[in-house]
């Protein structure tokens, strides 16, 4: 994460804060707890895995380890776009296993105080929000905080593991 800009804590230095890696998908900003991020890499060759879920783009070789890669646009049922120079793969740990998350671009590593993260609003019963841990606010920018352990269901993790083995 050397190339990311660290944004200091605003306001009360005694508040409980956590660091988040923030990124964009479309016009929205998201954050994942930095403790779950193993590394951030540029786009690399992805090997397609036949008969996999539409959002699983395939697998990559990360220093000898096979890592499944998920396109977050497709996972979030957004329009698929061509990858660009800004497209990034964030390697995260989901339930003890490494996964790559393809995002449009990485923004910053920021510190957000717990009191500036609001609970997830319940939009409706048809909108899946279990993987959203809250909505953060930093410098008047709303950031959707993701719980990486809930982005994929246990069944999706097992299917992905079987396909990438």
N, C-alpha and C positions, 0 to 999 in steps of 0.2 A: 504494500500500500504506500510505497515511497512517493508515488506520483500524485497522491491525494492530498488535498489541502485540509489541515486540521483547523476546525473552527472552535475557538475557545468558548467557555461557558459564559453566558450572559447573566448578569444579575447576581443573585445570592450564591456565593461560593460554597456555602454550607449545605445547600440542598443536595439530596441524593440524585446523582446524575449517572447516566450510562452513555457509552459511545455507540454510535450507529453509523454504519456505512449507508449512505443515501445514494439512490440511483433513480433514473427516470425510465418510464415505459409510457410512450406516447406523451401526453401533456401532464401526466401525474408523477408525483415524487413518492418514493417508497423508502423505507429504512429497514435494515436488519441489524440486530444486535451484533456489534463487532466481535464479540466473543465466539460467535458462530461462523465467522468468515475466516477461512484458512488462507485464501489468497485471491487475487484479482488478476486475470490474464486477458490478453487480447483474443480476438477470434482465432481459432486454430482449426485444423482439419478435423471434422466430425465424421465418424464412421456410422452410417445409417444402420439401424437394427431393424430387420424385417418384422412385420406384424406387431409393431409397438404402438403405444398410444400416440395420437396425432401430435401432442405437445412434446413428446420425447424425441428430440432431434437425432439422438444416437449416443455414441460414446466417444470419449477422448482418452488418449494416453497421457497421463500426467506423471512424468518421471517413473514410468513402469507400472503405475496403477491405472486400472480401467475405471473411468468415472462417467456415469450416465449424465447426459446434459438435457435440461428441460428449457424450452423456449417459453419464457414467462408471458409473452404476449398471447401465445396460444393457450397456455394454462389458464390465463385470465379471460379467455374468449374475446380477444381483441384481434384486430386485423393483422395479418401476417405482412411483414415488410422485408425488403432485401436488407441484408446485413451491410453495415458501413464501417468506416474506420473507427467510429465511436462505439460500435457494438462491443460489448464486454461480456466475459463469462466470469461470474462470481462463484468461486468454489466455497460451498457452505457445508456444514455438517448437519445432516438431518437424521435424527434418531441414531447417532453413532456411525453414520455412513456418509461418505463424501458424494455430493451432487454438484453439478454445474448449473447455474441459472443464467440464461442468456437474457441480457437487459439492453435497452437502447444505449444507455451511457451511465457512467458512474459520476456522481456529483462530488461529494465530500465525505469526510469522516467528521461527524459533529457530536458534541456532547449535548444531551437534552436532559433537563431535570424531570424527575418523575411527575411533578405537579403540572408540567406543561403537556403531558400526554393524557388525553381524555379517553374514556372507555369507548369501545366500538359501538356506534349507533346500530340499532336493529332496524334495517331498512324494510325488510319484508321476509316472509317465510321462503320466498323463491330465490333470494339472493344469498349465496353462501359467503359467510363472513367469519367462519371459525378460525381461519388462518390470519385474521387481522387482530393484533393484540391491542391496538389503540390508534388514535389519531394524534400525531405530534404537531406542535406549532413552534417553528423557529423563525424568527425575524418575519413574522406574518406570512410564512409559507407553510401550508398544511402538508404533512408528511404521513402517509399511511404506513404504520408500523406493522411489519409482518412477523408472525411467529413461524420461523422456518420449520419447526418440528410439526407444524400442522398444514404446511403448503401441500404436501402429498399425504394421502390417507395410507394406512397400514397396507391395504390391498395394493395400492399403486406402488408403494415401496417394494413389496414382495414381487409384483409383476416386473418392475424395472430391474430388480436384482436378478431375477430369473433370465431376463432377456440379455443382460449385460455380463452374465457369468461366462 
